[in-house]
Amino acid sequence: MTEPVTVALGGLVRVDPASSEDRFWQVRRQLSEAITDGRLPVGTKLPPIRALAEQLGLATNTVARAYRELEVAGLVLTRGRLGTVVSSDGVSTDGVSTDAAPGDAVPGASIDASVRLAAGDYARAARAAGIPDGDAVALVSEAFRRLPGPR
């Protein structure tokens, strides 16, 4: 018998045990998408880690990791006992950073949340592989040079 799909946050987060995607990735991806497309508006308080983990039938560390990575990406703010809320500091409801005035050449000024998360994944993978930071950045620059289209 297969495990049932579990649902939380009014259907915004669904964990499918039969999916090839790890449960952590399912939670992180779905929360990120719900924040960037406005289904979870700025200021929305997310459930406590333990509560969401219980609703989804997951370990608390799984949900805690998803929340931490969303915080690093600027999508949420965690304020200790006050909880975790959708951030207005890093990303607006359309997925564009609100840190800078339009036209400012600030790194990360208009980066989609999924790109921020992917960049974090890449940085962690590069460090885990023992690649020096400068070499990891050079690899990305090289990959961009190989892409067709405008630079």
N, C-alpha and C positions, 0 to 999 in steps of 0.2 A: 504494500500500500504506500502511495506517495504522500509526502507531507503537503498540507494545504498551503496555498498562497496566503500570507498574512498581510493585513492592511492597517494603516494608521494615518493620522492627520486628515481625516475625512476622505481617504482614498488617494491622497497625494503621494504616499509612500506605500509601495507594495513589494514585499519580499517573496520571491518565487524560489523555493528550495531546488526546483528542477532546472533552474537557469544555469547556464555555464558561467554566468557572471557571478563573482564572489558576492556574498551577502553585504559585506562592507561597501563594495563598489555600487551595489544597487541602491543602498541608502544614500550614500554621498551624491551619486549622480541625480537621483530623483529630487533630493532636497535642493541641490544646485539649480536644477531646471525650474523647479517651482519658485525659487527666489528670483532667478533672472527673468522669468517670463511674467512675474507679478502675481502669480497665484498665492504666494506667500509675501504680502506687501511689507515694506519697511516698517519696523516696529513690532511686527508679529512676534509674540513670545512662543518659542518652541517648547515642546514638552521636556521635562527633566530627562536626563539621560536614562535613568533607571526606568522611568515610566514608558518611554518610547521603546526601550529594549524589551520590556515586558509585553507591550502591545504587539511587537513584531516577533516575539519568541527568540530574541537574540541575546547574546552576552552583552553586558553593559560596556565592556571594552570595545566592542564592535561599533556601537553607537557613539561612544566617547571619541573614538578615532575619527569617525565621520564629522562630528562637530568640530574637533580640533582642526581638521583640514579645511573645513568651511570657514573657520575663523582666520586661518592663515591666508586664505584667498580673499578675505575682506567681505565675505558674504554675511557673516554673523558676528556678534559681539557676545562674549560670555562675561557676566558680571557677578561671579561667585554665587551667593545665595539668591541674587535677584534673577538668575537664570540666563538663558541664551535667547537673544532676539535678532531678528533680521536687521542687518546694519544699513544705515543711511550713509556711512562714512566712505565705504569702498565701492559699492555697486548700487546703481539705481535699478528700478524695476524693469528697465529695458536691457539690463545686462552691461551697461556702459559705466565705466568708472566715473565717479563724481568728485574725484580729488582735485581736479584742476579746472581752470577756466578754459572755454573752448579755444583751440589753437595753441595752447601751451604745449611745448615739447617736453613733456614729463614722461619718463618711462612708466608704462602701465596706465597711462591716462585714459585710454579707451579700449581696455582689454576685456574681452568676454570672460566671464567666470570660468567657463570650461577650459579656456586657454591658460588662465592662472593655475587651475588645478593640474593641467597637463604639465605645465612648467615645473610645478612642485614635484610631480611624479618623476619627471626627468632628472631634476636636481638630486632627489633622493637616490634614484637608481645609479646616477653617475658617482655619487659619493660612496654608495655601497660597493661599487665596482672598483673603487680606489682611484678613480680618474680625478686629477687635480681640477679645481674649479675653472681655471683659465683654459685648460684643454677641453673641458665640457662645453664652455661657451664657444670655443673655436669650432667644435663639431657642429653646433647649431648654425653658426655663421656659414660654414661650408655647405650645410644642407640647404640653406637659403640661396646660396650662389647657384646651386644645381637646379633650383626650381625654375620652371619656365614662367614667363610673364613679367610684369613690371616689378621694379625694385623699389 
